[in-house]
Amino acid sequence: MGFSYRKSVRVGPIRLNMTSRGLGASIGVRGARVGKRAGSRGFYLNAGRRGVRYRKRF
């Protein structure tokens, strides 16, 4: 298992995510967020809580 790094900073409804893979930003409410990661193609949707998660790239 490799090491990873993640740090999130909230600025109002926007969350800035800094990881070992790069920067990203997401917006939404707790349990449902739409985001964009720097260098990735398209946007992604994360939805779910309590260990159950749905992730879709579009």
C-alpha distance matrix in Angstrom:
0.0 3.8 6.8 9.5 13.1 15.8 19.4 22.3 26.0 28.7 32.0 34.3 33.1 30.6 27.1 25.6 21.8 20.1 16.5 14.6 15.8 19.4 22.1 23.3 26.1 26.8 30.0 30.9 31.2 28.9 27.5 28.4 27.5 28.1 26.2 25.8 23.0 24.2 24.1 23.5 26.3 28.1 27.4 25.3 26.2 24.1 26.0 25.3 24.9 23.8 20.7 22.5 21.9 23.6 22.5 25.0 25.3 29.0
3.8 0.0 3.8 6.6 10.3 13.4 17.0 20.1 23.7 26.7 29.8 32.4 31.4 28.7 25.1 23.2 19.4 17.3 13.6 11.2 12.8 16.3 19.2 20.8 23.8 25.1 28.4 29.8 30.4 28.4 27.3 27.9 26.5 26.9 24.6 23.8 20.7 21.5 21.5 21.4 24.5 26.5 25.9 24.2 25.5 23.6 25.9 25.6 25.4 24.7 21.8 23.6 22.6 24.0 22.5 24.7 24.6 28.1
6.8 3.8 0.0 3.8 7.0 10.5 13.8 17.2 20.6 23.8 26.9 29.6 29.0 26.3 22.6 20.6 16.9 14.5 11.1 9.0 11.5 14.5 17.1 18.9 21.8 23.2 26.5 28.0 28.6 26.6 26.0 26.7 25.2 25.7 23.2 22.6 19.5 20.2 20.8 21.0 24.4 26.1 25.3 23.7 24.9 22.9 25.2 25.0 24.5 23.9 21.5 23.5 22.4 24.1 22.5 24.8 24.7 28.1
9.5 6.6 3.8 0.0 3.8 6.9 10.5 13.6 17.1 20.2 23.3 26.0 25.3 22.5 18.8 16.8 13.1 10.9 7.5 6.1 8.7 11.3 13.6 15.3 18.0 19.5 22.8 24.4 25.1 23.3 22.9 23.5 21.7 22.1 19.6 19.1 16.1 17.0 18.0 18.2 21.6 23.1 22.0 20.5 21.7 19.8 22.3 22.3 22.0 21.9 19.7 21.6 20.1 21.6 19.9 22.1 21.9 25.2
13.1 10.3 7.0 3.8 0.0 3.8 6.9 10.4 13.7 17.0 19.9 22.8 22.5 19.7 16.0 13.8 10.3 7.9 5.2 5.2 8.5 10.0 11.4 13.2 15.7 17.4 20.6 22.4 23.2 21.6 21.7 22.3 20.3 20.8 18.2 17.8 14.9 15.8 17.4 18.0 21.5 22.7 21.3 20.0 21.1 19.3 21.8 22.0 21.6 21.7 20.1 22.1 20.4 22.0 20.2 22.5 22.1 25.1
15.8 13.4 10.5 6.9 3.8 0.0 3.8 6.8 10.3 13.4 16.4 19.2 18.7 16.1 12.3 10.5 7.0 5.7 4.3 6.8 9.1 9.5 9.8 10.8 12.7 14.0 17.0 18.8 19.5 18.1 18.5 19.0 16.9 17.7 15.3 15.3 13.0 14.4 16.7 17.0 20.4 21.0 19.1 17.7 18.5 16.6 19.0 19.4 18.9 19.5 18.3 20.2 18.4 19.9 18.2 20.5 20.4 23.2
19.4 17.0 13.8 10.5 6.9 3.8 0.0 3.8 6.8 10.2 13.3 16.2 16.3 13.8 10.1 8.3 5.9 5.1 6.4 9.4 11.6 10.8 9.8 10.6 11.6 13.1 15.7 17.6 18.2 17.0 18.2 18.8 16.6 17.5 15.2 15.5 13.7 15.0 17.9 18.4 21.7 21.9 19.8 18.6 19.2 17.4 19.5 20.0 19.4 20.3 19.8 21.7 19.9 21.4 19.9 22.0 21.8 24.3
22.3 20.1 17.2 13.6 10.4 6.8 3.8 0.0 3.8 6.6 9.8 12.5 12.5 10.2 6.5 5.6 4.5 6.2 8.6 12.2 13.4 12.0 9.9 9.4 9.2 10.2 12.3 14.1 14.8 14.0 15.6 16.0 13.7 14.9 12.9 13.8 12.9 14.6 17.9 18.2 21.0 20.6 18.0 17.0 17.1 15.4 17.4 18.2 17.7 19.1 19.2 20.7 18.7 20.1 18.6 20.7 20.6 22.7
26.0 23.7 20.6 17.1 13.7 10.3 6.8 3.8 0.0 3.8 6.5 9.6 10.6 8.5 5.7 5.2 6.6 8.4 11.6 15.0 16.2 14.1 11.3 10.7 9.6 10.6 11.9 13.9 14.6 14.5 16.8 17.0 14.6 15.7 13.9 14.9 14.6 15.9 19.5 20.0 22.7 22.0 19.3 18.7 18.7 17.4 19.2 20.2 19.7 21.4 21.9 23.3 21.4 22.5 21.1 22.9 22.7 24.3
28.7 26.7 23.8 20.2 17.0 13.4 10.2 6.6 3.8 0.0 3.8 6.0 7.1 5.9 4.4 6.3 8.7 11.5 14.6 18.2 18.9 16.7 13.6 12.0 9.7 9.6 9.7 11.3 11.8 12.2 15.1 15.1 13.0 14.3 13.3 15.0 15.6 17.3 21.0 21.1 23.2 21.9 19.0 18.4 17.8 16.7 18.0 19.1 18.8 20.8 21.9 22.9 21.0 22.0 20.9 22.5 22.5 23.8
32.0 29.8 26.9 23.3 19.9 16.4 13.3 9.8 6.5 3.8 0.0 3.8 6.2 5.3 6.1 7.5 10.9 13.5 17.0 20.5 20.9 18.2 14.7 13.1 10.3 10.5 9.9 11.9 13.0 14.3 17.3 16.8 14.4 15.2 14.2 15.6 16.6 17.8 21.5 22.0 23.8 22.3 19.5 19.5 19.2 18.7 20.1 21.7 21.6 23.9 25.1 25.9 23.7 24.3 23.0 24.1 23.8 24.5
34.3 32.4 29.6 26.0 22.8 19.2 16.2 12.5 9.6 6.0 3.8 0.0 3.8 5.5 7.7 10.3 13.7 16.7 19.9 23.6 23.7 21.2 17.6 15.4 12.1 11.2 9.3 10.3 11.0 12.8 16.2 15.6 13.7 14.8 14.8 16.8 18.5 20.1 23.8 23.7 25.1 23.1 20.0 19.9 19.0 18.6 19.4 20.9 20.9 23.4 25.1 25.5 23.6 24.0 23.1 24.1 24.1 24.6
33.1 31.4 29.0 25.3 22.5 18.7 16.3 12.5 10.6 7.1 6.2 3.8 0.0 3.8 6.7 10.0 13.0 16.5 19.3 23.0 22.7 20.4 16.9 14.1 10.5 8.6 5.9 6.6 7.7 10.1 13.1 12.1 10.2 11.3 11.9 14.4 16.6 18.7 22.2 21.6 22.7 20.3 17.1 16.7 15.5 15.2 16.0 17.8 18.2 21.1 22.6 22.7 20.5 20.7 19.8 20.7 20.9 21.2
30.6 28.7 26.3 22.5 19.7 16.1 13.8 10.2 8.5 5.9 5.3 5.5 3.8 0.0 3.8 6.5 9.7 13.1 16.1 19.7 19.2 16.7 13.2 10.4 6.8 5.8 4.7 7.4 9.5 11.5 13.9 12.5 9.7 10.0 9.4 11.3 13.2 15.0 18.6 18.3 19.7 17.7 14.7 14.6 14.2 14.2 15.8 18.0 18.7 21.6 22.5 22.6 20.0 20.0 18.5 19.2 18.9 19.4
27.1 25.1 22.6 18.8 16.0 12.3 10.1 6.5 5.7 4.4 6.1 7.7 6.7 3.8 0.0 3.8 6.3 9.8 12.7 16.4 16.3 14.1 10.8 8.4 5.6 5.2 6.2 8.7 10.3 11.1 13.2 12.4 9.5 10.3 8.9 10.7 11.6 13.7 17.3 17.0 19.0 17.6 14.5 14.0 13.8 13.1 15.0 16.8 17.2 19.7 20.2 20.7 18.3 18.7 17.1 18.4 18.2 19.4
25.6 23.2 20.6 16.8 13.8 10.5 8.3 5.6 5.2 6.3 7.5 10.3 10.0 6.5 3.8 0.0 3.8 6.7 10.0 13.5 13.5 10.9 7.4 5.9 4.5 6.6 9.0 12.0 14.0 14.6 16.3 15.3 12.1 12.1 9.6 10.0 9.8 11.1 14.8 15.3 17.7 17.0 14.6 14.6 15.3 14.8 17.4 19.2 19.7 21.9 22.0 22.6 20.0 20.3 18.2 19.3 18.5 19.8
21.8 19.4 16.9 13.1 10.3 7.0 5.9 4.5 6.6 8.7 10.9 13.7 13.0 9.7 6.3 3.8 0.0 3.8 6.4 10.1 10.2 8.3 5.8 5.0 5.8 7.8 11.0 13.6 15.3 15.1 16.1 15.5 12.5 12.6 9.8 9.8 8.5 10.2 13.5 13.8 16.7 16.5 14.3 13.8 14.7 13.9 16.6 18.2 18.6 20.5 20.0 20.8 18.2 18.8 16.6 18.0 17.3 19.3
20.1 17.3 14.5 10.9 7.9 5.7 5.1 6.2 8.4 11.5 13.5 16.7 16.5 13.1 9.8 6.7 3.8 0.0 3.8 7.0 8.0 6.1 4.8 6.5 8.7 11.4 14.7 17.4 19.0 18.6 19.5 19.0 16.1 15.9 12.8 12.0 9.6 10.1 13.0 14.1 17.5 18.1 16.5 16.2 17.7 16.8 19.8 21.1 21.4 22.8 21.9 23.1 20.6 21.3 18.9 20.3 19.3 21.4
16.5 13.6 11.1 7.5 5.2 4.3 6.4 8.6 11.6 14.6 17.0 19.9 19.3 16.1 12.7 10.0 6.4 3.8 0.0 3.8 5.2 5.3 6.3 8.2 11.1 13.3 16.8 19.2 20.7 19.9 20.1 19.8 17.2 17.0 13.9 13.0 10.0 10.7 12.7 13.5 17.0 18.1 16.9 16.2 17.8 16.7 19.7 20.8 21.1 22.2 20.7 22.0 19.6 20.3 17.9 19.5 18.6 21.2
14.6 11.2 9.0 6.1 5.2 6.8 9.4 12.2 15.0 18.2 20.5 23.6 23.0 19.7 16.4 13.5 10.1 7.0 3.8 0.0 3.8 5.6 8.4 11.0 14.3 16.7 20.3 22.8 24.3 23.4 23.3 23.0 20.4 20.0 16.8 15.3 11.9 11.8 13.0 14.1 17.8 19.6 18.9 18.4 20.4 19.4 22.5 23.5 23.9 24.7 22.8 24.0 21.7 22.4 19.9 21.3 20.1 22.8
15.8 12.8 11.5 8.7 8.5 9.1 11.6 13.4 16.2 18.9 20.9 23.7 22.7 19.2 16.3 13.5 10.2 8.0 5.2 3.8 0.0 3.8 7.2 9.4 13.0 15.4 19.2 21.7 23.7 23.2 22.8 21.9 19.1 18.1 14.8 12.8 9.1 9.0 9.5 10.4 14.1 16.1 15.9 15.7 18.2 17.8 21.2 22.7 23.7 24.9 22.8 23.5 20.7 20.8 17.8 18.7 17.1 19.6
19.4 16.3 14.5 11.3 10.0 9.5 10.8 12.0 14.1 16.7 18.2 21.2 20.4 16.7 14.1 10.9 8.3 6.1 5.3 5.6 3.8 0.0 3.8 6.8 10.5 13.5 17.2 20.2 22.5 22.5 22.6 21.4 18.2 16.9 13.3 11.0 7.4 6.4 8.0 9.8 13.5 15.2 14.9 15.3 17.9 17.9 21.4 23.3 24.3 25.9 24.3 24.9 21.9 21.8 18.7 19.3 17.4 19.3
22.1 19.2 17.1 13.6 11.4 9.8 9.8 9.9 11.3 13.6 14.7 17.6 16.9 13.2 10.8 7.4 5.8 4.8 6.3 8.4 7.2 3.8 0.0 3.8 7.1 10.5 14.1 17.3 19.7 20.1 20.7 19.3 15.9 14.6 11.0 8.9 6.1 5.5 8.6 10.2 13.6 14.4 13.5 14.2 16.5 16.6 20.0 22.1 23.2 25.1 24.0 24.5 21.4 21.3 18.3 18.8 17.0 18.5
23.3 20.8 18.9 15.3 13.2 10.8 10.6 9.4 10.7 12.0 13.1 15.4 14.1 10.4 8.4 5.9 5.0 6.5 8.2 11.0 9.4 6.8 3.8 0.0 3.8 6.9 10.6 13.8 16.4 17.1 17.6 15.9 12.3 10.9 7.3 5.6 4.0 5.5 9.0 9.4 12.1 12.1 10.5 11.0 13.0 13.4 16.8 19.2 20.5 22.9 22.0 22.1 18.9 18.5 15.5 15.9 14.3 15.7
26.1 23.8 21.8 18.0 15.7 12.7 11.6 9.2 9.6 9.7 10.3 12.1 10.5 6.8 5.6 4.5 5.8 8.7 11.1 14.3 13.0 10.5 7.1 3.8 0.0 3.8 7.0 10.5 13.4 14.6 15.5 13.6 9.9 8.6 5.6 5.6 6.4 8.4 11.9 11.7 13.7 12.6 10.2 10.7 11.9 12.4 15.4 18.0 19.3 22.0 21.7 21.7 18.5 18.0 15.5 15.8 14.6 15.5
26.8 25.1 23.2 19.5 17.4 14.0 13.1 10.2 10.6 9.6 10.5 11.2 8.6 5.8 5.2 6.6 7.8 11.4 13.3 16.7 15.4 13.5 10.5 6.9 3.8 0.0 3.8 6.9 9.8 11.3 12.1 10.0 6.3 5.5 3.8 6.3 8.4 11.2 14.4 13.3 14.6 12.7 9.4 9.1 9.2 9.6 12.2 14.8 16.4 19.4 19.4 19.0 15.9 15.4 13.3 13.8 13.3 14.2
30.0 28.4 26.5 22.8 20.6 17.0 15.7 12.3 11.9 9.7 9.9 9.3 5.9 4.7 6.2 9.0 11.0 14.7 16.8 20.3 19.2 17.2 14.1 10.6 7.0 3.8 0.0 3.8 7.2 9.7 11.0 8.7 5.5 5.6 6.2 9.2 12.0 14.7 17.7 16.5 17.2 14.7 11.3 10.8 9.9 10.4 12.0 14.6 16.1 19.4 20.1 19.5 16.7 16.1 14.6 15.1 15.0 15.4
30.9 29.8 28.0 24.4 22.4 18.8 17.6 14.1 13.9 11.3 11.9 10.3 6.6 7.4 8.7 12.0 13.6 17.4 19.2 22.8 21.7 20.2 17.3 13.8 10.5 6.9 3.8 0.0 3.8 6.8 8.2 5.9 4.3 6.2 8.6 12.1 14.9 18.0 20.8 19.2 19.6 16.8 13.1 11.9 9.7 9.6 9.9 12.3 13.7 17.2 18.4 17.6 15.1 14.7 14.1 14.9 15.7 16.2
31.2 30.4 28.6 25.1 23.2 19.5 18.2 14.8 14.6 11.8 13.0 11.0 7.7 9.5 10.3 14.0 15.3 19.0 20.7 24.3 23.7 22.5 19.7 16.4 13.4 9.8 7.2 3.8 0.0 3.8 6.1 5.5 6.1 9.3 11.7 15.4 17.8 21.0 23.9 22.2 22.7 20.0 16.3 14.4 11.7 10.5 9.6 11.0 11.6 14.9 16.7 16.2 14.5 14.8 15.1 16.6 18.1 18.9
28.9 28.4 26.6 23.3 21.6 18.1 17.0 14.0 14.5 12.2 14.3 12.8 10.1 11.5 11.1 14.6 15.1 18.6 19.9 23.4 23.2 22.5 20.1 17.1 14.6 11.3 9.7 6.8 3.8 0.0 3.8 5.7 7.3 11.0 13.1 16.7 18.6 21.9 24.8 23.0 23.9 21.5 17.8 15.3 12.5 10.1 8.7 8.8 8.4 11.4 13.5 13.5 12.4 13.7 14.5 16.8 18.7 20.2
27.5 27.3 26.0 22.9 21.7 18.5 18.2 15.6 16.8 15.1 17.3 16.2 13.1 13.9 13.2 16.3 16.1 19.5 20.1 23.3 22.8 22.6 20.7 17.6 15.5 12.1 11.0 8.2 6.1 3.8 0.0 3.8 6.8 10.4 12.8 16.5 18.3 21.9 24.3 22.0 22.7 20.3 16.7 13.7 10.4 7.6 5.3 5.1 5.6 9.2 10.9 10.2 8.9 10.1 11.5 14.0 16.5 18.3
28.4 27.9 26.7 23.5 22.3 19.0 18.8 16.0 17.0 15.1 16.8 15.6 12.1 12.5 12.4 15.3 15.5 19.0 19.8 23.0 21.9 21.4 19.3 15.9 13.6 10.0 8.7 5.9 5.5 5.7 3.8 0.0 3.8 7.1 10.1 13.8 16.1 19.8 22.0 19.6 19.8 17.1 13.4 10.7 7.3 5.7 4.3 6.6 8.7 12.5 13.4 12.0 9.7 9.4 9.9 11.6 13.7 15.0
27.5 26.5 25.2 21.7 20.3 16.9 16.6 13.7 14.6 13.0 14.4 13.7 10.2 9.7 9.5 12.1 12.5 16.1 17.2 20.4 19.1 18.2 15.9 12.3 9.9 6.3 5.5 4.3 6.1 7.3 6.8 3.8 0.0 3.8 6.4 10.2 12.7 16.2 18.6 16.4 16.9 14.3 10.5 8.3 5.9 5.3 6.4 9.4 11.4 15.0 15.4 14.3 11.4 10.7 9.8 10.9 12.1 13.2
28.1 26.9 25.7 22.1 20.8 17.7 17.5 14.9 15.7 14.3 15.2 14.8 11.3 10.0 10.3 12.1 12.6 15.9 17.0 20.0 18.1 16.9 14.6 10.9 8.6 5.5 5.6 6.2 9.3 11.0 10.4 7.1 3.8 0.0 3.8 7.3 10.4 13.7 15.9 13.6 13.6 10.8 7.0 5.7 4.6 6.4 8.7 12.2 14.8 18.2 18.2 16.7 13.4 11.8 9.8 9.7 9.7 10.2
26.2 24.6 23.2 19.6 18.2 15.3 15.2 12.9 13.9 13.3 14.2 14.8 11.9 9.4 8.9 9.6 9.8 12.8 13.9 16.8 14.8 13.3 11.0 7.3 5.6 3.8 6.2 8.6 11.7 13.1 12.8 10.1 6.4 3.8 0.0 3.8 6.7 10.0 12.4 10.6 11.3 9.1 5.7 5.4 6.5 8.0 11.2 14.4 16.7 19.8 19.3 18.3 14.8 13.5 10.8 10.6 9.6 10.5
25.8 23.8 22.6 19.1 17.8 15.3 15.5 13.8 14.9 15.0 15.6 16.8 14.4 11.3 10.7 10.0 9.8 12.0 13.0 15.3 12.8 11.0 8.9 5.6 5.6 6.3 9.2 12.1 15.4 16.7 16.5 13.8 10.2 7.3 3.8 0.0 3.8 6.6 8.8 7.3 8.4 7.0 5.0 6.5 9.1 11.0 14.5 17.6 19.9 22.8 21.9 21.0 17.4 15.9 12.7 11.9 9.8 10.4
23.0 20.7 19.5 16.1 14.9 13.0 13.7 12.9 14.6 15.6 16.6 18.5 16.6 13.2 11.6 9.8 8.5 9.6 10.0 11.9 9.1 7.4 6.1 4.0 6.4 8.4 12.0 14.9 17.8 18.6 18.3 16.1 12.7 10.4 6.7 3.8 0.0 3.8 6.2 5.5 8.2 8.5 7.6 8.6 11.5 12.6 16.3 19.1 21.0 23.4 22.2 21.7 18.2 17.1 13.7 13.4 11.1 12.5
24.2 21.5 20.2 17.0 15.8 14.4 15.0 14.6 15.9 17.3 17.8 20.1 18.7 15.0 13.7 11.1 10.2 10.1 10.7 11.8 9.0 6.4 5.5 5.5 8.4 11.2 14.7 18.0 21.0 21.9 21.9 19.8 16.2 13.7 10.0 6.6 3.8 0.0 3.8 5.6 8.6 9.9 10.2 11.9 15.1 16.4 20.1 22.8 24.7 27.0 25.7 25.4 21.9 20.8 17.3 16.7 14.0 14.9
24.1 21.5 20.8 18.0 17.4 16.7 17.9 17.9 19.5 21.0 21.5 23.8 22.2 18.6 17.3 14.8 13.5 13.0 12.7 13.0 9.5 8.0 8.6 9.0 11.9 14.4 17.7 20.8 23.9 24.8 24.3 22.0 18.6 15.9 12.4 8.8 6.2 3.8 0.0 3.8 6.7 9.4 10.9 12.9 16.4 18.1 21.8 24.6 26.7 29.0 27.2 26.7 23.1 21.7 18.0 16.9 13.8 14.5
23.5 21.4 21.0 18.2 18.0 17.0 18.4 18.2 20.0 21.1 22.0 23.7 21.6 18.3 17.0 15.3 13.8 14.1 13.5 14.1 10.4 9.8 10.2 9.4 11.7 13.3 16.5 19.2 22.2 23.0 22.0 19.6 16.4 13.6 10.6 7.3 5.5 5.6 3.8 0.0 3.8 6.4 8.0 9.7 13.4 15.2 19.0 21.8 24.2 26.6 24.8 23.8 20.2 18.4 14.6 13.3 10.1 11.0
26.3 24.5 24.4 21.6 21.5 20.4 21.7 21.0 22.7 23.2 23.8 25.1 22.7 19.7 19.0 17.7 16.7 17.5 17.0 17.8 14.1 13.5 13.6 12.1 13.7 14.6 17.2 19.6 22.7 23.9 22.7 19.8 16.9 13.6 11.3 8.4 8.2 8.6 6.7 3.8 0.0 3.8 6.9 9.3 13.0 15.6 19.1 22.3 25.1 27.8 26.0 24.5 20.8 18.4 14.6 12.4 8.7 8.5
28.1 26.5 26.1 23.1 22.7 21.0 21.9 20.6 22.0 21.9 22.3 23.1 20.3 17.7 17.6 17.0 16.5 18.1 18.1 19.6 16.1 15.2 14.4 12.1 12.6 12.7 14.7 16.8 20.0 21.5 20.3 17.1 14.3 10.8 9.1 7.0 8.5 9.9 9.4 6.4 3.8 0.0 3.8 6.9 10.3 13.5 16.8 20.2 23.3 26.2 24.8 23.0 19.2 16.6 13.0 10.4 6.8 5.7
27.4 25.9 25.3 22.0 21.3 19.1 19.8 18.0 19.3 19.0 19.5 20.0 17.1 14.7 14.5 14.6 14.3 16.5 16.9 18.9 15.9 14.9 13.5 10.5 10.2 9.4 11.3 13.1 16.3 17.8 16.7 13.4 10.5 7.0 5.7 5.0 7.6 10.2 10.9 8.0 6.9 3.8 0.0 3.8 7.0 10.1 13.4 16.9 19.9 23.0 22.0 20.2 16.5 14.0 10.6 8.6 5.8 5.5
25.3 24.2 23.7 20.5 20.0 17.7 18.6 17.0 18.7 18.4 19.5 19.9 16.7 14.6 14.0 14.6 13.8 16.2 16.2 18.4 15.7 15.3 14.2 11.0 10.7 9.1 10.8 11.9 14.4 15.3 13.7 10.7 8.3 5.7 5.4 6.5 8.6 11.9 12.9 9.7 9.3 6.9 3.8 0.0 3.8 6.6 10.0 13.4 16.4 19.5 18.3 16.5 12.7 10.3 7.0 5.5 4.2 5.9
26.2 25.5 24.9 21.7 21.1 18.5 19.2 17.1 18.7 17.8 19.2 19.0 15.5 14.2 13.8 15.3 14.7 17.7 17.8 20.4 18.2 17.9 16.5 13.0 11.9 9.2 9.9 9.7 11.7 12.5 10.4 7.3 5.9 4.6 6.5 9.1 11.5 15.1 16.4 13.4 13.0 10.3 7.0 3.8 0.0 3.8 6.5 10.1 13.3 16.7 15.9 13.9 10.2 7.9 5.6 5.3 6.4 7.9
24.1 23.6 22.9 19.8 19.3 16.6 17.4 15.4 17.4 16.7 18.7 18.6 15.2 14.2 13.1 14.8 13.9 16.8 16.7 19.4 17.8 17.9 16.6 13.4 12.4 9.6 10.4 9.6 10.5 10.1 7.6 5.7 5.3 6.4 8.0 11.0 12.6 16.4 18.1 15.2 15.6 13.5 10.1 6.6 3.8 0.0 3.8 6.9 9.8 13.0 12.3 10.6 7.0 5.8 4.7 6.9 9.0 11.4
26.0 25.9 25.2 22.3 21.8 19.0 19.5 17.4 19.2 18.0 20.1 19.4 16.0 15.8 15.0 17.4 16.6 19.8 19.7 22.5 21.2 21.4 20.0 16.8 15.4 12.2 12.0 9.9 9.6 8.7 5.3 4.3 6.4 8.7 11.2 14.5 16.3 20.1 21.8 19.0 19.1 16.8 13.4 10.0 6.5 3.8 0.0 3.8 7.2 10.7 10.7 8.5 5.8 5.2 6.6 8.9 11.9 13.9
25.3 25.6 25.0 22.3 22.0 19.4 20.0 18.2 20.2 19.1 21.7 20.9 17.8 18.0 16.8 19.2 18.2 21.1 20.8 23.5 22.7 23.3 22.1 19.2 18.0 14.8 14.6 12.3 11.0 8.8 5.1 6.6 9.4 12.2 14.4 17.6 19.1 22.8 24.6 21.8 22.3 20.2 16.9 13.4 10.1 6.9 3.8 0.0 3.8 7.1 7.5 5.5 4.3 6.1 8.7 11.8 15.0 17.3
24.9 25.4 24.5 22.0 21.6 18.9 19.4 17.7 19.7 18.8 21.6 20.9 18.2 18.7 17.2 19.7 18.6 21.4 21.1 23.9 23.7 24.3 23.2 20.5 19.3 16.4 16.1 13.7 11.6 8.4 5.6 8.7 11.4 14.8 16.7 19.9 21.0 24.7 26.7 24.2 25.1 23.3 19.9 16.4 13.3 9.8 7.2 3.8 0.0 3.8 5.7 5.6 6.4 9.4 11.9 15.2 18.3 20.8
23.8 24.7 23.9 21.9 21.7 19.5 20.3 19.1 21.4 20.8 23.9 23.4 21.1 21.6 19.7 21.9 20.5 22.8 22.2 24.7 24.9 25.9 25.1 22.9 22.0 19.4 19.4 17.2 14.9 11.4 9.2 12.5 15.0 18.2 19.8 22.8 23.4 27.0 29.0 26.6 27.8 26.2 23.0 19.5 16.7 13.0 10.7 7.1 3.8 0.0 3.8 5.7 8.2 11.7 14.4 18.0 21.1 23.9
20.7 21.8 21.5 19.7 20.1 18.3 19.8 19.2 21.9 21.9 25.1 25.1 22.6 22.5 20.2 22.0 20.0 21.9 20.7 22.8 22.8 24.3 24.0 22.0 21.7 19.4 20.1 18.4 16.7 13.5 10.9 13.4 15.4 18.2 19.3 21.9 22.2 25.7 27.2 24.8 26.0 24.8 22.0 18.3 15.9 12.3 10.7 7.5 5.7 3.8 0.0 3.8 6.3 10.1 12.6 16.3 19.4 22.5
22.5 23.6 23.5 21.6 22.1 20.2 21.7 20.7 23.3 22.9 25.9 25.5 22.7 22.6 20.7 22.6 20.8 23.1 22.0 24.0 23.5 24.9 24.5 22.1 21.7 19.0 19.5 17.6 16.2 13.5 10.2 12.0 14.3 16.7 18.3 21.0 21.7 25.4 26.7 23.8 24.5 23.0 20.2 16.5 13.9 10.6 8.5 5.5 5.6 5.7 3.8 0.0 3.8 7.1 10.2 13.7 17.1 20.0
21.9 22.6 22.4 20.1 20.4 18.4 19.9 18.7 21.4 21.0 23.7 23.6 20.5 20.0 18.3 20.0 18.2 20.6 19.6 21.7 20.7 21.9 21.4 18.9 18.5 15.9 16.7 15.1 14.5 12.4 8.9 9.7 11.4 13.4 14.8 17.4 18.2 21.9 23.1 20.2 20.8 19.2 16.5 12.7 10.2 7.0 5.8 4.3 6.4 8.2 6.3 3.8 0.0 3.8 6.5 10.1 13.4 16.4
23.6 24.0 24.1 21.6 22.0 19.9 21.4 20.1 22.5 22.0 24.3 24.0 20.7 20.0 18.7 20.3 18.8 21.3 20.3 22.4 20.8 21.8 21.3 18.5 18.0 15.4 16.1 14.7 14.8 13.7 10.1 9.4 10.7 11.8 13.5 15.9 17.1 20.8 21.7 18.4 18.4 16.6 14.0 10.3 7.9 5.8 5.2 6.1 9.4 11.7 10.1 7.1 3.8 0.0 3.8 6.7 10.3 13.0
22.5 22.5 22.5 19.9 20.2 18.2 19.9 18.6 21.1 20.9 23.0 23.1 19.8 18.5 17.1 18.2 16.6 18.9 17.9 19.9 17.8 18.7 18.3 15.5 15.5 13.3 14.6 14.1 15.1 14.5 11.5 9.9 9.8 9.8 10.8 12.7 13.7 17.3 18.0 14.6 14.6 13.0 10.6 7.0 5.6 4.7 6.6 8.7 11.9 14.4 12.6 10.2 6.5 3.8 0.0 3.8 6.9 10.0
25.0 24.7 24.8 22.1 22.5 20.5 22.0 20.7 22.9 22.5 24.1 24.1 20.7 19.2 18.4 19.3 18.0 20.3 19.5 21.3 18.7 19.3 18.8 15.9 15.8 13.8 15.1 14.9 16.6 16.8 14.0 11.6 10.9 9.7 10.6 11.9 13.4 16.7 16.9 13.3 12.4 10.4 8.6 5.5 5.3 6.9 8.9 11.8 15.2 18.0 16.3 13.7 10.1 6.7 3.8 0.0 3.8 6.5
25.3 24.6 24.7 21.9 22.1 20.4 21.8 20.6 22.7 22.5 23.8 24.1 20.9 18.9 18.2 18.5 17.3 19.3 18.6 20.1 17.1 17.4 17.0 14.3 14.6 13.3 15.0 15.7 18.1 18.7 16.5 13.7 12.1 9.7 9.6 9.8 11.1 14.0 13.8 10.1 8.7 6.8 5.8 4.2 6.4 9.0 11.9 15.0 18.3 21.1 19.4 17.1 13.4 10.3 6.9 3.8 0.0 3.8
29.0 28.1 28.1 25.2 25.1 23.2 24.3 22.7 24.3 23.8 24.5 24.6 21.2 19.4 19.4 19.8 19.3 21.4 21.2 22.8 19.6 19.3 18.5 15.7 15.5 14.2 15.4 16.2 18.9 20.2 18.3 15.0 13.2 10.2 10.5 10.4 12.5 14.9 14.5 11.0 8.5 5.7 5.5 5.9 7.9 11.4 13.9 17.3 20.8 23.9 22.5 20.0 16.4 13.0 10.0 6.5 3.8 0.0
